[in-house]
Amino acid sequence: MSRLEYACGLPLAASAARWARLIANPLNFCLLGLVYASWAARVPTVRDALQLNAAELSIALLGGGAGAVLSFPLAAGLIRRLGARRASFCAGLAMMLSLPAIALSPSLAWLTAAAFLFGASTSCFDVAINALGAVTEKAAGRSIMSMLHAWFCAGALAGALLGSLAAGAQVPVLAHYLMLVVPMSLLLLVNGRWLPDDRRDDSAPSPLYALPHGPLAMLGAIGFCGAMAEGSIGDWSGVYLKDILHAADGVAPLAFAGFTGTMLAARLVCDRLKDRYGARRVVGSGAMLAAAGLSVAAAAPGLALTLAGFAIAGAGLAAVFPFVFSAGGRHGPTALAGVATLSYSGSLLGPPLIGAIAHRTGMQAAIGFIALVCVAISVAGLRASALE
């Protein structure tokens, strides 16, 4: 099997149409990563433009987390009524609109509202493409979800690097976002033609939405801590480098770029590690590695070592979301949306909590707290039989 076949989770076909279907779902993961990183890379610039302190920025980030968590019943309903393909298209368009809305926000209140739209739209898009990914994984008969999430990292890495270049060149946030949104919207429109044309299932007896319980609740708890860690690093790593190490605007986004780059590299092999060692051992040992990397970053020994610490954390957390979503997706889109609700609740609480800790005790203590969250992921991951 070729590397392209393995990366996309399906056998290669001769026709152009089949090849287009081969890359359609990975491209959606890539677009999601690009959008997410484009916001994360410009958080310091947006903060400075509105002259927000750490507590005020936390309010805006709380709006994004609230949008993410509150949108999951909507995501489940859209998938059940429209199918994952149409749901991903509708959510994707809203996601593209959210970036200019953030850039145009004239005050904290408007920024919070725009962040709410960003969180809601990206989360609906996330659930829809993961539902399609779970179907693809089931059809492939092997683990491929980590590889699909590697495409998210590829997009996020590109977004972080582009954000670093834009910030270093002092490109206005609105101009930066418009240069991305127009071509991405066209890609979203074309790409939707090649996704599976799934139909609504009115005969399904399962409820439209339900919070997970039993083993699925443990998956949600692991995802909760993973989202808290990833979201906090995405939103605060650039601020940390700028405030603690006095990094330039063009350098600050490199912490998230390094975090995402090593996560991408690790996700290329996580499926194979899962097949060999099991999901629990991969998640548990990886989370401990992430805790070690964040401990290095929290010590702020210098720019190079701090960047290395964030990069190590990216590799350690690489397996969390692919394996949690893969396990949840095996139970259908309703179960996946419920697991995602608990998981992304970490995005709701994490960044604002980190901001509150930073406001009271300093940014280094806040990064140290994220390291403790990774220890909790390790302990829970080693005990979660539902991951297998």
C-alpha positions as CSV (number, residue, x, y, z in Angstrom):
1,M,0.0,0.0,0.0
2,S,1.4,3.4,-0.9
3,R,1.9,6.3,1.5
4,L,-0.9,8.2,-0.1
5,E,-3.3,5.3,0.3
6,Y,-2.3,4.9,4.0
7,A,-2.6,8.7,4.6
8,C,-6.1,8.9,3.3
9,G,-7.4,5.6,4.6
10,L,-8.7,4.2,1.3
11,P,-7.3,2.2,-1.6
12,L,-6.2,4.3,-4.6
13,A,-8.5,4.3,-7.6
14,A,-7.7,5.0,-11.2
15,S,-10.5,7.5,-12.0
16,A,-10.1,11.2,-11.1
17,A,-13.4,11.2,-9.3
18,R,-12.3,8.4,-6.9
19,W,-8.9,10.1,-6.4
20,A,-10.8,13.3,-5.5
21,R,-12.9,11.4,-2.9
22,L,-9.6,10.1,-1.5
23,I,-8.4,13.5,-0.5
24,A,-11.8,15.2,0.3
25,N,-12.0,14.3,4.0
26,P,-8.3,14.9,4.8
27,L,-8.6,18.3,3.1
28,N,-11.4,19.2,5.5
29,F,-9.2,18.4,8.5
30,C,-6.5,20.5,6.9
31,L,-8.9,23.5,6.5
32,L,-10.0,23.2,10.1
33,G,-6.4,23.3,11.4
34,L,-5.6,26.3,9.2
35,V,-8.6,28.2,10.5
36,Y,-7.9,27.3,14.2
37,A,-4.2,28.3,14.0
38,S,-4.9,31.5,12.1
39,W,-6.9,32.7,15.2
40,A,-4.4,31.3,17.7
41,A,-1.5,33.0,15.9
42,R,-3.0,36.5,16.0
43,V,-4.4,36.4,19.6
44,P,-1.5,38.6,20.9
45,T,-2.2,41.1,18.1
46,V,-5.9,41.2,18.7
47,R,-5.3,41.6,22.4
48,D,-3.0,44.5,21.9
49,A,-5.3,46.2,19.4
50,L,-8.1,46.2,22.0
51,Q,-5.8,46.8,24.9
52,L,-7.1,43.8,26.9
53,N,-5.5,42.5,30.0
54,A,-5.3,38.7,30.8
55,A,-8.6,38.6,32.6
56,E,-10.4,40.5,29.8
57,L,-8.8,38.3,27.1
58,S,-10.1,35.3,29.1
59,I,-13.6,36.6,28.8
60,A,-13.3,36.6,25.0
61,L,-11.8,33.1,25.0
62,L,-14.6,32.0,27.3
63,G,-17.0,33.1,24.6
64,G,-15.2,30.8,22.1
65,G,-15.4,27.9,24.5
66,A,-19.0,28.5,25.2
67,G,-19.8,28.5,21.5
68,A,-18.0,25.2,21.1
69,V,-19.7,23.4,23.9
70,L,-23.2,24.7,23.3
71,S,-23.1,23.9,19.6
72,F,-22.7,20.1,20.0
73,P,-26.5,19.4,20.2
74,L,-26.8,21.5,17.1
75,A,-24.0,19.5,15.4
76,A,-25.7,16.2,16.2
77,G,-29.1,17.5,14.9
78,L,-27.5,18.8,11.7
79,I,-25.8,15.5,11.0
80,R,-29.0,13.5,11.7
81,R,-31.2,15.8,9.6
82,L,-28.8,16.8,6.7
83,G,-26.1,14.2,6.8
84,A,-22.5,14.9,7.7
85,R,-21.6,16.1,4.2
86,R,-24.2,18.9,4.2
87,A,-23.6,19.7,7.9
88,S,-19.9,20.1,7.3
89,F,-20.5,22.5,4.4
90,C,-23.0,24.7,6.4
91,A,-20.7,24.8,9.4
92,G,-17.7,25.5,7.2
93,L,-19.2,28.6,5.7
94,A,-20.0,29.9,9.2
95,M,-16.5,29.1,10.2
96,M,-15.1,31.2,7.3
97,L,-17.3,34.2,8.3
98,S,-16.1,34.0,11.9
99,L,-12.5,35.1,11.1
100,P,-13.4,38.5,9.6
101,A,-15.9,39.0,12.4
102,I,-13.0,38.6,14.9
103,A,-10.8,41.0,13.0
104,L,-13.5,43.6,12.8
105,S,-14.4,43.5,16.5
106,P,-14.2,47.0,18.0
107,S,-14.6,46.1,21.6
108,L,-14.4,43.2,24.1
109,A,-18.1,42.6,23.8
110,W,-18.0,42.2,20.0
111,L,-14.9,40.1,20.2
112,T,-16.6,37.8,22.6
113,A,-19.6,37.4,20.3
114,A,-17.3,36.8,17.3
115,A,-15.4,34.2,19.3
116,F,-18.7,32.5,20.2
117,L,-19.4,32.2,16.5
118,F,-15.9,30.9,15.8
119,G,-16.2,28.3,18.6
120,A,-19.7,27.1,17.5
121,S,-18.9,26.9,13.8
122,T,-15.6,25.2,14.2
123,S,-17.0,22.6,16.6
124,C,-19.9,21.8,14.3
125,F,-17.5,21.4,11.4
126,D,-15.2,19.3,13.6
127,V,-18.0,16.8,14.6
128,A,-19.2,16.5,11.0
129,I,-15.8,15.7,9.6
130,N,-15.0,13.3,12.4
131,A,-18.3,11.5,11.7
132,L,-17.2,11.1,8.1
133,G,-13.8,10.0,9.3
134,A,-15.3,7.3,11.6
135,V,-17.2,6.0,8.6
136,T,-14.0,6.0,6.5
137,E,-12.1,4.2,9.3
138,K,-14.9,1.5,9.6
139,A,-14.8,1.0,5.8
140,A,-11.0,0.7,5.8
141,G,-11.1,-1.9,8.6
142,R,-8.1,-0.5,10.4
143,S,-7.0,2.5,12.5
144,I,-6.7,5.7,10.4
145,M,-8.1,8.4,12.6
146,S,-4.7,9.5,13.8
147,M,-3.6,10.0,10.2
148,L,-6.7,12.1,9.5
149,H,-6.0,14.2,12.5
150,A,-2.4,14.6,11.2
151,W,-3.9,16.5,8.3
152,F,-5.5,18.9,10.9
153,C,-1.9,19.4,12.2
154,A,-0.6,20.1,8.7
155,G,-3.2,22.8,8.3
156,A,-2.5,24.2,11.8
157,L,1.2,24.2,11.2
158,A,0.7,26.1,8.0
159,G,-1.7,28.5,9.7
160,A,0.8,29.1,12.6
161,L,3.6,29.8,10.2
162,L,1.5,32.1,8.0
163,G,0.4,33.9,11.1
164,S,3.9,34.3,12.3
165,L,4.9,35.8,8.9
166,A,1.8,38.1,8.9
167,A,2.5,39.3,12.4
168,G,6.2,39.8,11.7
169,A,5.3,41.9,8.6
170,Q,2.7,43.8,10.6
171,V,-0.1,42.7,8.2
172,P,-3.4,43.9,9.6
173,V,-5.5,41.0,11.0
174,L,-8.4,41.7,8.7
175,A,-6.2,41.6,5.6
176,H,-4.5,38.4,6.8
177,Y,-7.9,36.7,7.4
178,L,-9.4,37.8,4.1
179,M,-6.5,36.4,2.2
180,L,-7.2,33.1,3.7
181,V,-11.0,33.0,3.8
182,V,-11.7,33.6,0.1
183,P,-9.6,30.7,-1.3
184,M,-10.6,28.4,1.6
185,S,-14.3,29.1,0.9
186,L,-13.8,28.1,-2.7
187,L,-12.0,24.9,-1.6
188,L,-14.8,24.1,0.8
189,L,-17.4,24.5,-2.0
190,V,-15.5,22.3,-4.5
191,N,-14.5,19.7,-1.9
192,G,-18.1,19.1,-0.8
193,R,-18.8,17.5,-4.1
194,W,-16.5,14.5,-3.3
195,L,-17.5,13.7,0.2
196,P,-19.9,10.8,0.8
197,D,-23.4,11.7,-0.1
198,D,-24.9,10.4,3.2
199,R,-28.6,10.7,3.7
200,R,-30.6,11.4,6.8
201,D,-31.7,8.3,8.7
202,D,-35.3,8.8,10.0
203,S,-35.5,5.2,11.0
204,A,-32.7,5.4,13.5
205,P,-34.0,4.7,17.0
206,S,-31.3,6.6,18.9
207,P,-32.1,10.0,20.4
208,L,-31.0,13.1,18.5
209,Y,-28.5,14.0,21.3
210,A,-27.5,12.6,24.6
211,L,-24.6,13.0,27.0
212,P,-22.4,9.9,27.2
213,H,-22.4,7.6,30.2
214,G,-20.4,4.6,31.4
215,P,-17.2,3.9,29.4
216,L,-18.1,6.7,27.0
217,A,-18.0,9.2,29.9
218,M,-14.4,8.2,30.6
219,L,-13.6,9.0,27.0
220,G,-15.2,12.4,27.4
221,A,-13.2,13.0,30.5
222,I,-9.9,12.2,28.7
223,G,-11.0,14.4,25.8
224,F,-11.9,17.2,28.3
225,C,-8.4,17.3,29.7
226,G,-6.9,17.0,26.2
227,A,-9.0,20.0,25.0
228,M,-8.1,21.9,28.1
229,A,-4.4,21.4,27.4
230,E,-4.4,21.9,23.6
231,G,-6.8,24.9,23.8
232,S,-4.7,26.6,26.5
233,I,-1.5,26.1,24.6
234,G,-3.1,27.4,21.4
235,D,-4.5,30.5,23.0
236,W,-1.7,31.3,25.5
237,S,1.6,30.0,24.2
238,G,2.1,33.1,22.1
239,V,1.2,35.4,24.9
240,Y,3.6,33.5,27.2
241,L,6.5,33.9,24.9
242,K,5.7,37.6,24.4
243,D,5.2,38.5,28.1
244,I,7.7,36.2,29.8
245,L,10.5,35.9,27.2
246,H,9.8,39.3,25.5
247,A,9.6,37.6,22.1
248,A,8.8,39.7,19.0
249,D,5.4,39.5,17.4
250,G,6.8,37.4,14.6
251,V,8.4,34.9,17.0
252,A,5.6,34.4,19.5
253,P,3.5,32.2,17.2
254,L,6.4,29.8,16.8
255,A,5.5,28.1,20.1
256,F,2.2,26.9,18.7
257,A,3.9,26.1,15.4
258,G,6.4,23.9,17.1
259,F,3.7,22.3,19.2
260,T,1.6,21.6,16.1
261,G,4.6,20.4,14.0
262,T,5.7,17.7,16.4
263,M,2.0,16.7,16.9
264,L,1.8,16.3,13.1
265,A,4.9,14.1,13.0
266,A,3.7,11.9,15.9
267,R,0.3,11.4,14.4
268,L,1.9,9.9,11.3
269,V,2.9,6.9,13.4
270,C,0.2,6.8,16.2
271,D,-2.0,4.4,14.3
272,R,0.8,1.9,14.0
273,L,1.7,2.4,17.6
274,K,-1.9,1.8,18.5
275,D,-2.0,-1.5,16.5
276,R,1.2,-2.7,18.2
277,Y,0.9,-1.5,21.8
278,G,-2.8,-0.5,22.3
279,A,-4.4,2.9,22.6
280,R,-4.2,3.1,26.4
281,R,-0.4,2.7,26.5
282,V,0.1,5.2,23.7
283,V,-2.2,7.8,25.3
284,G,-0.8,7.3,28.8
285,S,2.9,7.4,27.9
286,G,2.4,10.3,25.5
287,A,0.6,12.4,28.1
288,M,3.5,11.9,30.5
289,L,5.9,13.1,27.8
290,A,3.7,16.2,27.3
291,A,3.8,16.9,31.0
292,A,7.6,16.8,30.9
293,G,7.8,19.1,28.0
294,L,5.4,21.7,29.6
295,S,7.5,21.5,32.8
296,V,10.5,22.6,30.7
297,A,8.5,25.4,29.1
298,A,7.2,26.6,32.5
299,A,10.7,27.0,33.8
300,A,11.3,29.5,30.9
301,P,15.0,28.6,30.7
302,G,15.4,30.6,27.4
303,L,13.6,31.0,24.1
304,A,15.1,27.8,22.4
305,L,14.4,25.5,25.3
306,T,10.9,26.9,25.9
307,L,10.1,26.3,22.2
308,A,11.5,22.8,22.6
309,G,9.2,22.2,25.6
310,F,6.1,23.2,23.7
311,A,7.2,21.0,20.8
312,I,7.6,18.0,23.1
313,A,4.2,18.6,24.5
314,G,2.7,18.5,21.0
315,A,4.2,15.0,20.3
316,G,2.9,13.8,23.7
317,L,-0.6,14.9,23.2
318,A,-0.9,13.7,19.6
319,A,-2.8,10.5,20.3
320,V,-5.5,11.9,22.6
321,F,-8.1,13.3,20.2
322,P,-7.7,10.8,17.4
323,F,-8.2,7.8,19.7
324,V,-11.0,9.4,21.8
325,F,-12.9,10.3,18.7
326,S,-12.2,7.0,17.0
327,A,-13.6,5.1,20.0
328,G,-16.6,7.5,20.3
329,G,-17.3,7.4,16.6
330,R,-17.7,3.6,16.6
331,H,-21.0,4.2,18.5
332,G,-22.4,6.5,15.9
333,P,-22.7,10.3,15.4
334,T,-25.0,10.8,18.4
335,A,-22.4,9.2,20.7
336,L,-19.6,11.0,19.0
337,A,-21.3,14.4,19.6
338,G,-21.9,13.5,23.3
339,V,-18.2,12.6,23.7
340,A,-17.2,15.8,21.9
341,T,-19.4,17.8,24.3
342,L,-17.5,16.6,27.3
343,S,-14.2,16.8,25.5
344,Y,-14.6,20.4,24.3
345,S,-15.9,21.5,27.6
346,G,-12.2,21.6,28.3
347,S,-11.9,24.3,25.6
348,L,-14.6,26.2,27.5
349,L,-12.9,26.1,30.9
350,G,-9.2,25.7,30.0
351,P,-8.1,29.0,28.4
352,P,-10.1,31.2,30.8
353,L,-8.8,29.2,33.7
354,I,-5.3,29.6,32.5
355,G,-5.9,33.4,32.2
356,A,-7.2,33.5,35.7
357,I,-4.1,31.7,37.0
358,A,-1.9,33.9,35.0
359,H,-3.6,37.0,36.3
360,R,-3.2,35.9,39.9
361,T,0.1,34.0,40.1
362,G,1.8,34.5,36.7
363,M,2.1,32.8,33.3
364,Q,4.7,30.3,34.4
365,A,2.4,28.9,37.1
366,A,-0.4,28.7,34.5
367,I,1.8,26.6,32.1
368,G,2.8,24.4,35.0
369,F,-0.9,23.8,35.7
370,I,-1.3,22.5,32.1
371,A,1.5,20.0,32.9
372,L,-0.5,18.7,35.8
373,V,-3.5,18.3,33.4
374,C,-1.4,16.1,31.2
375,V,-0.5,13.9,34.2
376,A,-4.3,13.5,34.7
377,I,-4.7,12.4,31.1
378,S,-1.9,9.8,31.5
379,V,-3.5,8.3,34.6
380,A,-7.0,8.2,33.0
381,G,-5.8,7.0,29.7
382,L,-4.0,3.9,31.2
383,R,-7.3,3.0,32.9
384,A,-9.8,3.6,30.1
385,S,-10.8,0.3,28.6
386,A,-13.1,2.1,26.1
387,L,-10.1,3.4,24.2
388,E,-9.3,-0.1,22.9
